[in-house]
Amino acid sequence: MQAKQANFREYVLPSFIVIFTLFLIILTKGSLFPIILSATLAYVLYPLIKFLEVRGIKRIYAVLALYLIAGIGIFLAVYFLFQLVSFEFSGFQKAWGTYTQKIFHSIEGANKQLSSIFPFLPKFNISGKINLLVQEIPQLILGFMPALTLFFVVPFITFFMLLGGPEIMDYILDHIPSKYVEVILHILSRIDASLGNYMRGIITEAFIIFAIAFVGLILMQLNYAVIIAIIIGISSLVPYLGAFVGAVISSIVAYFQHGGFIYVFNILLFFGAIRFFDDWFLQPLVMKKAVKLNPAIVVFALMAGFEIAGIWGVIFAIPVTCILKELLQIMLELQETEFRWKPKPHPTRISIPYT
Amino acid sequence: MSFLRVFYDEDVLKKIKFLKKIRLFEGIREKHLIHVLESLVERTYLKSETIFTQGDIGRALYIVFSGRVHLSIFHPQTKTHKMLAEVHPGEIFGEMALIEEMPRIATATAAEDTKVFMLFKPKLENLLISRPTIGVILALQLAKIMSSRLREQIEEKPLSLKI
């Protein structure tokens, strides 16, 4: 069993495959987004498939059963939500004109008062800029509509990813030197342990916050409760954002709907309670096994994500940070152990012999 | 019944029955063995493939499902390999390095096409902490296995993995 001499020629083909794959990724980066989303969804759903698989159900039927149940559930939810949302959207479209006028008048009033105190303010044309922004909000919301096509494309791709299961990874592992298999599987199991728990935790958290906001806003008889609850649910996928977004939007709607600050105060109280419930009860419960990130790193990751890929960058910022943190930790450990940066650890020595 | 076979994967039942016979999982109820199976990674090594090398940091314990594995130790002074043991279906190896995260003391090579189950540290920890009913038995069995191996070594018997 003589150690094989390292030969650079054996790395030519793998290097070519890696470079070609990277080149292909760069070329097709525009169409990669649905694939990334599908892979994420498949990753989140895979434990459910495995749950059924280890109980003896063949994978094809496990995936079909999951899609059937999820399909019926989503169809019913979307059907009833669309009834409400489309009704609210038409109302929202009609009401938006009145709202913009009210907002504009309020800003004008405030601007006049401020201009009398600070004479240099009119030069900045603040009211004009805000007015433009306010008028463009419906366009911004409608700008997200093309993303709706993803709702059809992503489940389709995810289906085949779930059907393939871990076979893609097995195929790769089968074609690399077997001595590296253990360390690669170790890295994957470490990433899976922290990232998987984070992903499943944040989705559970977002759904619970959506449900609370939905019920709470309906009970408070706030207009557009459904749309606002959906926005809160989606924005809850980003740490700290859900309750904040909910509080801002709901306060504006409450102010113009009822015209009094007492309603705004109630709304703020409600979202403060949600934030408290989230921080003190929900997160410790659903995120107890997830990777721990420093709040400063979370904020930095969110800003960097926005800089790189806009709103989707914000959504994916934390999962990517989880992977990077785990990878960094594993790399440091490997440097220390495999490359002998640190002396070999000494085994625990107990002086008392076996008796 | 034949209708159910279309949906049911009988391999799972075979694997559960296999796990039931493993000393490491002795005392774990059959319904809980499903969680154990969920934590295991299955892998097939071809004849003469290296599973792990002496000196590598241990990251998983192995259970042989089918085939045979040779454990050999390399002596740098004499530059010779000494066969340490042969591992057969139902036997486990590689657990010591996993627990202490120490370098492996031997090299494991597949003596023929061999299917193994691998239990990685995060999954082991998950079983120990999140599922205490399984974890307690697992920890106890691990201690028993190590103790019996230690006893055998001290009694200067040839090292065997049959436990």
Boltz contact constraints between the chains, C-beta under 6 A:
constraints:
  - contact:
      token1: [A, 1]
      token2: [B, 81]
      max_distance: 6.0
  - contact:
      token1: [A, 54]
      token2: [B, 34]
      max_distance: 6.0
  - contact:
      token1: [A, 54]
      token2: [B, 37]
      max_distance: 6.0
  - contact:
      token1: [A, 54]
      token2: [B, 38]
      max_distance: 6.0
  - contact:
      token1: [A, 56]
      token2: [B, 8]
      max_distance: 6.0
  - contact:
      token1: [A, 56]
      token2: [B, 9]
      max_distance: 6.0
  - contact:
      token1: [A, 56]
      token2: [B, 12]
      max_distance: 6.0
  - contact:
      token1: [A, 57]
      token2: [B, 7]
      max_distance: 6.0
  - contact:
      token1: [A, 58]
      token2: [B, 9]
      max_distance: 6.0
  - contact:
      token1: [A, 61]
      token2: [B, 7]
      max_distance: 6.0
  - contact:
      token1: [A, 178]
      token2: [B, 49]
      max_distance: 6.0
  - contact:
      token1: [A, 178]
      token2: [B, 50]
      max_distance: 6.0
  - contact:
      token1: [A, 179]
      token2: [B, 50]
      max_distance: 6.0
  - contact:
      token1: [A, 179]
      token2: [B, 53]
      max_distance: 6.0
  - contact:
      token1: [A, 182]
      token2: [B, 52]
      max_distance: 6.0
  - contact:
      token1: [A, 182]
      token2: [B, 59]
      max_distance: 6.0
  - contact:
      token1: [A, 182]
      token2: [B, 60]
      max_distance: 6.0
  - contact:
      token1: [A, 185]
      token2: [B, 41]
      max_distance: 6.0
  - contact:
      token1: [A, 186]
      token2: [B, 59]
      max_distance: 6.0
  - contact:
      token1: [A, 186]
      token2: [B, 120]
      max_distance: 6.0
  - contact:
      token1: [A, 189]
      token2: [B, 120]
      max_distance: 6.0
  - contact:
      token1: [A, 189]
      token2: [B, 122]
      max_distance: 6.0
  - contact:
      token1: [A, 190]
      token2: [B, 122]
      max_distance: 6.0
  - contact:
      token1: [A, 193]
      token2: [B, 122]
      max_distance: 6.0
  - contact:
      token1: [A, 337]
      token2: [B, 57]
      max_distance: 6.0
  - contact:
      token1: [A, 347]
      token2: [B, 102]
      max_distance: 6.0
  - contact:
      token1: [A, 354]
      token2: [B, 150]
      max_distance: 6.0
  - contact:
      token1: [A, 354]
      token2: [B, 154]
      max_distance: 6.0
